[in-house]
Amino acid sequence: MAEKQYFVTEEGLASLEQELEYLKTVRRKEVAEKIKVALSFGDLSENSEYDEAKNEQAIVEARIADLEVMLNGAVVIDESELNNETIHIGSKIEVEVTSAAGAKSNRNFKIVGSNEADPRGGKISDESAVGKALIGARVGQTVEVETPVGVSVYHILSISR
C-alpha cells in the first residue's frame, strides 16, 4: 500500500517538526521522570501514579509515531506557485455563507491539509465537507454543502494566497 500523502504549508511543516522535537526532547524526559518517581513508591499493583505515567508515556509515544508518519508523507505546498483562479490547499478565501436557517454572514477561511485544520482559527481541512465542496470552485461560484443541520450555501467572494 502506498504511503499516505499529507499536504502541508511551510508553516504547517515547521509546526509538525517543532511538536515532534518537543515531544522527543522534553516530554519523553518528563514522563520518564514521572515513571521513575512512581516506581519509588513501591507496590505497582496499587500504584495509580505509575499507571497514569505509563498511560501518559503511551500517548506521547503514539503522537511521536503519528508525527513521524505525517512528516515522512509530507508534501509541502509551494504557495508562491498557486493561482487565484480556483480554490485549492493554501487558498485564502472570503465567502458569504447562507445557513440552513437562512442567516447570512461573511467568513474568511484558509484551506489547509487535514493535520493543520483549526476551524476556530479559520483553517479548514481539504478533507472536511466544506473543504471538499470548495476545492476547485471559482470566484462568483455558489457551492452547497450538506451539514448536520441542513444545507448551507457558500458564495465565493474572493480567492487569494
DAGI-V636714 format. One record per residue. NEAR is the number of other C-alpha atoms within 8 Angstrom. Layout:
near
NEAR
NEAR
This chain:
near
2
3
5
5
8
12
12
15
13
9
7
9
12
8
8
10
9
8
8
11
8
9
11
9
8
8
10
11
8
8
11
9
8
11
12
8
8
12
9
6
7
7
6
7
4
5
11
6
9
12
8
8
12
9
8
9
11
8
8
11
8
8
8
11
8
8
10
9
8
10
11
6
10
11
8
9
10
8
8
5
5
8
6
9
7
11
13
9
12
12
13
11
14
12
12
12
13
12
11
10
5
6
8
8
7
8
8
9
10
12
15
16
14
12
7
10
10
9
7
5
5
9
13
15
14
14
8
9
9
9
12
9
10
9
11
7
11
10
10
7
8
8
10
9
11
8
8
4
5
8
10
12
12
12
11
15
10
8
15
7
10
